Amino acid sequence: MAIARETDHRVQQLQANHLSEKPSLELLEEAVKKFKENPQLPEIITQYWQTLWKVWGERVNLSLMIPFCDRTTEEIKQLEKEGRKLVYVPGEVASQENRHLLGKMFPEMNDPSVRKDNFVTNDSNQGGWFDIEASFDSPNVNVKEKDLEYQFNKKRKAGQRINTYIVGSQDAKLQTGHYFDENNWSRLLGSRGDGRVVRVLFHVNSGLDVRWGLVSRGRLSRWGGRSEGVGVKKA
């Protein structure tokens, strides 16, 4: 119990330290700079995502409490070796029903999947810390849908959802100036349109493009797939 209280206190302190009155752009630029200086420290990752969700949440009048990063420094280093990174997806924006909030935060995406009453479903509504592929171009290319699912299951990962994809791609844009998949498509096994797995990309002009109807047995060098993995909260 004492450890839990100490952890909660650390989270509250970190969040309070970053609830400043600085302009949003300045806050984001400062957060990116600090993150790049120590990208493997859980404390820095926590502060980074607290700042992002403070700025992004304010765009839709949403106040979010971001918990302390649930991976150790050693685990984060291992993720980097595997070409993966951490993102935080609040439960308040993790479902099909509330995905439209992401659409309001980033209106330039302008896709039906991020509008209210959209019909692109998610396999899960879970929020939290997720590790995802960090690559700009779609990973796991030239693989059939069933083989992609097998690969993810073997690694104890799930097919990525649109909500996670949006968060990860917006983070990539802040960090590098580029969105995910500006040159190819990614299958997201965790989201479906009309019961079929969706494929997604980001246009260089910030537009999100979500489609479905790919032949499940089809595979091409420009078709890949993305995953998401859930960690275990450390005491």
C-alpha positions as CSV (number, residue, x, y, z in Angstrom):
1,M,0.0,0.0,0.0
2,A,2.8,2.4,0.8
3,I,4.4,1.7,-2.5
4,A,1.1,2.3,-4.3
5,R,0.7,5.6,-2.5
6,E,4.2,6.7,-3.3
7,T,3.6,5.9,-7.0
8,D,0.4,7.8,-7.0
9,H,2.1,10.8,-5.4
10,R,4.9,10.7,-8.0
11,V,2.3,10.7,-10.8
12,Q,0.5,13.7,-9.2
13,Q,3.7,15.6,-8.8
14,L,4.8,14.9,-12.4
15,Q,1.4,16.0,-13.8
16,A,1.2,19.1,-11.6
17,N,4.7,20.2,-12.6
18,H,3.6,20.3,-16.3
19,L,0.2,22.0,-15.9
20,S,1.7,25.4,-16.9
21,E,0.2,28.3,-18.7
22,K,2.7,28.1,-21.6
23,P,1.3,28.3,-25.1
24,S,0.5,24.8,-26.5
25,L,3.1,24.9,-29.3
26,E,5.8,25.9,-26.8
27,L,4.7,23.1,-24.4
28,L,4.9,20.5,-27.2
29,E,8.3,21.6,-28.4
30,E,9.7,21.6,-24.9
31,A,8.3,18.1,-24.3
32,V,9.8,16.7,-27.5
33,K,13.2,18.2,-26.6
34,K,13.2,16.8,-23.1
35,F,12.0,13.4,-24.4
36,K,14.8,13.2,-27.0
37,E,17.4,13.9,-24.3
38,N,16.4,10.8,-22.2
39,P,14.0,8.7,-24.2
40,Q,14.5,5.5,-22.1
41,L,13.6,6.9,-18.7
42,P,10.1,6.0,-17.5
43,E,9.9,9.4,-15.7
44,I,10.6,11.3,-18.9
45,I,8.2,9.2,-20.9
46,T,5.5,9.9,-18.3
47,Q,6.1,13.6,-18.4
48,Y,6.1,13.6,-22.2
49,W,2.7,11.9,-22.5
50,Q,1.3,14.0,-19.7
51,T,2.2,17.1,-21.7
52,L,0.8,15.7,-25.0
53,W,-2.5,14.8,-23.5
54,K,-2.7,18.1,-21.6
55,V,-2.4,20.0,-24.9
56,W,-4.5,17.5,-27.0
57,G,-7.2,17.2,-24.3
58,E,-7.7,20.9,-24.0
59,R,-8.7,21.0,-27.6
60,V,-11.9,19.1,-26.7
61,N,-12.2,20.3,-23.1
62,L,-11.0,17.0,-21.8
63,S,-8.9,16.7,-18.6
64,L,-6.9,13.5,-18.5
65,M,-4.9,11.8,-15.7
66,I,-2.0,10.0,-17.2
67,P,-0.5,7.3,-14.9
68,F,3.2,6.6,-14.5
69,C,4.8,4.6,-17.3
70,D,4.4,0.9,-16.7
71,R,7.7,-0.2,-18.2
72,T,11.2,-0.2,-16.6
73,T,14.2,1.4,-18.3
74,E,15.5,-2.1,-19.2
75,E,12.2,-3.0,-20.8
76,I,12.1,0.3,-22.8
77,K,15.7,-0.4,-24.1
78,Q,14.6,-3.8,-25.2
79,L,11.6,-2.4,-27.0
80,E,13.9,0.0,-28.8
81,K,16.0,-2.9,-30.0
82,E,12.9,-4.5,-31.3
83,G,12.0,-1.3,-33.2
84,R,9.1,-0.5,-31.0
85,K,8.0,2.5,-28.9
86,L,5.6,3.3,-26.1
87,V,2.4,5.4,-26.5
88,Y,-0.3,6.2,-24.0
89,V,-4.0,5.9,-25.1
90,P,-6.4,7.2,-22.5
91,G,-9.6,5.1,-22.1
92,E,-11.5,8.3,-22.8
93,V,-10.4,8.1,-26.5
94,A,-9.8,4.3,-26.9
95,S,-13.2,3.1,-28.3
96,Q,-15.2,3.4,-31.5
97,E,-17.7,5.5,-29.7
98,N,-15.3,8.2,-28.5
99,R,-12.9,8.0,-31.5
100,H,-14.6,11.2,-32.8
101,L,-12.8,13.1,-30.0
102,L,-9.5,12.3,-31.8
103,G,-11.1,13.6,-34.9
104,K,-11.8,16.9,-33.2
105,M,-8.3,17.1,-31.7
106,F,-6.8,16.6,-35.1
107,P,-9.4,17.9,-37.6
108,E,-7.0,17.8,-40.5
109,M,-7.4,14.0,-40.5
110,N,-10.9,14.4,-42.0
111,D,-11.9,10.8,-42.4
112,P,-15.3,9.2,-41.7
113,S,-13.7,6.8,-39.2
114,V,-13.1,9.7,-36.8
115,R,-16.5,11.2,-37.0
116,K,-19.3,10.7,-34.5
117,D,-21.5,7.7,-35.1
118,N,-18.8,6.1,-37.4
119,F,-19.2,2.4,-38.2
120,V,-15.6,1.3,-37.9
121,T,-15.4,-1.1,-35.0
122,N,-12.6,-2.0,-32.5
123,D,-11.9,-5.4,-31.1
124,S,-11.2,-3.8,-27.8
125,N,-11.9,-0.6,-25.9
126,Q,-8.9,-0.9,-23.6
127,G,-6.8,2.2,-22.8
128,G,-3.4,2.3,-21.3
129,W,0.3,2.1,-22.2
130,F,1.0,0.2,-25.4
131,D,4.1,-0.7,-27.3
132,I,3.9,-0.4,-31.1
133,E,6.1,-0.5,-34.1
134,A,8.0,2.8,-34.4
135,S,8.8,2.5,-38.2
136,F,7.4,5.1,-40.5
137,D,6.8,2.7,-43.4
138,S,4.5,-0.2,-42.7
139,P,6.2,-3.1,-41.0
140,N,5.5,-6.8,-41.5
141,V,5.0,-6.4,-45.3
142,N,4.1,-9.0,-47.9
143,V,2.2,-11.1,-45.4
144,K,-1.3,-12.6,-45.7
145,E,-3.9,-11.6,-43.1
146,K,-3.9,-15.0,-41.3
147,D,-0.1,-15.1,-41.3
148,L,0.0,-11.6,-39.8
149,E,-2.3,-12.7,-37.0
150,Y,-0.2,-15.7,-36.4
151,Q,3.0,-13.6,-36.1
152,F,1.4,-11.2,-33.7
153,N,0.0,-14.0,-31.5
154,K,3.4,-15.7,-31.4
155,K,4.9,-12.4,-30.1
156,R,1.9,-11.9,-27.7
157,K,0.8,-8.8,-29.5
158,A,-2.6,-7.8,-30.8
159,G,-3.6,-6.3,-34.1
160,Q,-3.4,-2.5,-33.8
161,R,-6.6,-0.4,-33.6
162,I,-7.3,2.8,-35.4
163,N,-7.3,4.7,-32.1
164,T,-3.8,3.5,-31.2
165,Y,-2.6,4.1,-34.7
166,I,-3.7,7.7,-34.7
167,V,-2.0,8.4,-31.3
168,G,1.2,6.7,-32.4
169,S,1.2,8.6,-35.8
170,Q,0.5,12.0,-34.2
171,D,3.4,11.3,-31.8
172,A,5.6,10.4,-34.8
173,K,4.7,13.7,-36.5
174,L,5.8,15.6,-33.4
175,Q,9.0,13.7,-33.1
176,T,10.1,13.7,-36.8
177,G,7.7,15.7,-38.9
178,H,6.4,12.6,-40.6
179,Y,3.3,10.5,-40.1
180,F,3.1,6.7,-40.3
181,D,2.7,5.1,-43.7
182,E,3.0,8.1,-46.0
183,N,4.1,5.8,-48.7
184,N,2.2,2.5,-48.1
185,W,-0.7,0.8,-46.3
186,S,-0.9,-0.9,-43.0
187,R,-3.4,-3.5,-42.0
188,L,-4.9,-3.0,-38.6
189,L,-6.3,-6.3,-37.4
190,G,-7.9,-4.6,-34.4
191,S,-10.4,-2.5,-36.3
192,R,-13.0,-3.5,-38.9
193,G,-15.3,-1.8,-41.5
194,D,-18.3,-3.9,-42.5
195,G,-16.7,-6.8,-40.7
196,R,-13.5,-6.6,-42.7
197,V,-10.0,-5.6,-41.5
198,V,-9.2,-2.0,-42.3
199,R,-6.1,-0.7,-44.0
200,V,-4.8,2.8,-43.3
201,L,-2.3,5.4,-44.2
202,F,-1.6,9.1,-43.6
203,H,-1.2,11.5,-46.5
204,V,1.6,14.1,-46.2
205,N,-1.1,16.8,-45.9
206,S,-2.2,15.3,-42.6
207,G,-5.2,13.5,-44.0
208,L,-6.1,10.0,-42.6
209,D,-7.2,7.4,-45.1
210,V,-9.1,4.4,-43.8
211,R,-10.4,1.7,-46.1
212,W,-11.3,-2.0,-46.1
213,G,-11.9,-4.7,-48.6
214,L,-8.4,-6.0,-49.1
215,V,-8.3,-9.6,-50.0
216,S,-7.3,-11.4,-46.8
217,R,-5.1,-13.8,-48.8
218,G,-3.5,-10.9,-50.7
219,R,0.0,-9.8,-50.0
220,L,2.2,-7.1,-51.5
221,S,5.5,-5.4,-50.6
222,R,3.5,-2.1,-50.0
223,W,1.0,-3.8,-47.7
224,G,2.1,-4.3,-44.1
225,G,0.5,-4.6,-40.7
226,R,0.9,-3.0,-37.3
227,S,0.5,-4.4,-33.7
228,E,0.1,-3.2,-30.2
229,G,1.3,-4.8,-27.0
230,V,0.1,-4.3,-23.4
231,G,2.6,-4.2,-20.5
232,V,2.2,-5.1,-16.9
233,K,2.0,-2.3,-14.4
234,K,5.1,-2.1,-12.1
235,A,4.6,-1.5,-8.4
